Amino acid sequence: EDKVVQSPLSLVVHEGDTVTLNCSYEVTNFRSLLWYKQEKKAPTFLFMLTSSGIEKKSGRLSSILDKKELSSILNITATQTGDSAIYLCAGRGSSNTGKLIFGQGTTLQVKP
Amino acid sequence: NAGVTQTPKFRILKIGQSMTLQCTQDMNHNYMYWYRQDPGMGLKLIYYSVGAGITDKGEVPNGYNVSRSTTEDFPLRLELAAPSQTSVYFCASSYSTIPDQPQHFGDGTRLSIL
């Protein structure tokens, strides 16, 4: 059975800290891994990773995929209170349905 | 752009009642999905559709039904509501799977069954 596991499940840091969120996956015929940020409502898309070792970056956020280790990390540098959210990782296999398998999410709280 | 719109935002149902959660998208996306999110459990796929007239079960379909008569709309029906269906429901859509595209989510419907 396909599964995605995130760690830690929750994290509390102070503004300015750097955090690393982990995601490991077991997805049949793996094709891509996606990261989403969820604040009060809808998950919003951050990154989609398909190739191993290529870093995707957007401002203070970056992510990389390691296909050998079946894992991905999401880094946030110089954290701000606005980074407080649930971060969701999802894996996608090669079927043409586009279905995503989500991890449990990591709840990040950034204190001032 | 409206994107993915879900109604209602909140609803309280009594055990045994039925209701339909509405989802519509204006992005001409072929692929649509229904998820439920329980605390600490991530999102679980209930049903999905790869185009008008085509639907299929996800991980947790029991107690739910869907239909897809148009590209824009993908309603989720709960028959005989049970307390275990208390959850936040998200609808999502994407344009294609080749090449891979991210799914875009609605704001969710918070449903309580009492």
Interface residues (C-beta under 8 A of the other chain):
Chain A: V4 Q6 L9 R31 S32 L34 Y36 K41 A42 P43 T44 F45 M48 T50 L88 A90 R92 N96 T97 G98 K99 L100 F102 G103 Q104 G105
Chain B: V4 Y31 Y33 Y35 G40 M41 G42 L43 K44 L45 Y48 V50 D56 G58 F90 S94 S96 T97 I98 D100 Q101 P102 Q103 H104 F105 G106 D107 G108
